[in-house]
Amino acid sequence: MRWLMLYARSRQVPAALGALVIGTVAVWVLARKGGGDAGASDPRLPVLFLGVGAMAASTGLGGQDLALDRTAAIRWVPRRAAHVLLAGAVVVAILLMVRAAGKDLPDAAFVVRDSAGLMGLAALGATLAGAEYAWAPPFAWMSFAFFAPPPTSTPMRMACWLLVPSGTPVATWMSLALTVVGTTAYSVAGPRR
């Protein structure tokens, strides 16, 4: 159990959880101020929270010493994959608790799809640019999706998969592809030096 605590501290898990709590409170306040009619029809607020969660979790995708991580006598591939998937699950669980507390947020399939895709983007960012810049791909994709025109064509639905309703196959496949590619690349290669 001691190694798990050391791993969590080296990956800045307490700081990421603190950012998630602050993000949850911010979403709760914004949802209360937004009134009751925005709710599930406007997915931007939950997507914003999921993005904040993925960006907060992305800080822990690299350790304090990357050379030590690469030379350790343990198998990193399953640990890295578990780290990405567990971080996404924690973000989903927090948003679903807010939803269960009475907020009119999108359904669980939407939340899981978007969280998985954003964590895949963060993992891909850690692989390509390092853990300190792993937040950039989720932030850039969210920014594009928020300011893009309404997704009426298939390419635009692929690009704006974050805001498309949960029953849309192209959005689900896009999220799944980002999750698999990002998690696999990060698990195998680790964060960039």
C-alpha positions, -999 to +999 in steps of 0.1 A: +000+000+000+029+023+006+040+022-030+005+033-040+007+064-018+041+072-031+029+068-066-001+091-060+021+118-044+047+116-072+019+120-098+004+150-080-029+132-073-038+154-043-034+186-063-055+171-092-082+161-067-082+196-052-086+211-087-115+187-094-132+198-062-128+234-071-141+226-106-171+208-092-180+237-070-176+261-100-199+239-121-225+237-093-225+275-089-227+281-127-255+256-130-275+273-102-270+307-118-279+294-153-315+287-143-334+255-148-341+257-186-305+253-199-299+218-183-295+188-205-302+207-237-270+227-233-240+203-228-214+231-226-213+233-188-207+195-182-182+194-211-164+224-194-162+204-162-150+173-179-124+193-196-112+208-164-111+173-149-091+159-177-067+189-177-063+186-139-056+149-142-031+154-170-006+170-146+000+136-131+008+118-164+045+123-158+066+117-127+092+138-111+121+120-128+113+105-163+146+087-164+138+069-132+104+060-145+119+045-177+145+025-158+123+012-129+121-026-126+083-026-128+060-029-158+048+006-167+024-003-195-005-015-173+001+011-146+000+040-172-031+026-188-048+022-153-037+057-144-055+072-175-086+051-171-089+056-133-085+094-137-113+094-163-135+073-140-130+097-111-140+127-133-171+108-145-180+097-109-178+133-096-200+147-124-225+118-120-227+126-083-236+162-092-262+149-116-276+126-089-278+155-065-305+170-087-288+189-115-303+185-149-271+174-167-267+151-198-271+114-195-244+090-182-235+078-217-226+114-228-205+120-197-186+087-200-180+092-238-167+128-233-146+120-203-129+090-220-122+110-252-108+140-232-085+117-211-074+100-244-065+135-257-046+143-225-027+110-227-018+117-263-007+152-253+016+137-226+031+113-251+037+140-278+046+170-257+053+159-222+031+159-190+035+196-185+017+203-218-007+174-217-036+198-209-032+215-243-050+190-266-082+188-245-082+225-241-077+231-278-104+206-289-128+220-264-122+256-275-128+246-311-160+227-303-174+256-282-168+282-310-174+261-341-206+265-361-234+240-353-223+205-364-246+197-394-222+176-416-204+144-406-169+160-405-182+188-382-199+162-360-166+144-358-148+177-349-175+187-324-180+152-309-178+168-274-212+186-278-231+161-300-258+141-282-249+107-268-268+086-294-247+099-323-225+070-336-199+093-353-193+111-319-190+078-301-165+064-326-144+096-325-143+095-287-134+058-287-106+063-313-091+092-293-093+071-261-077+040-276-050+059-295-041+082-266-042+056-239-022+031-260+004+056-270+009+068-234+009+033-220+036+021-244+058+052-248+051+071-216+054+109-214+078+127-236+110+139-219 
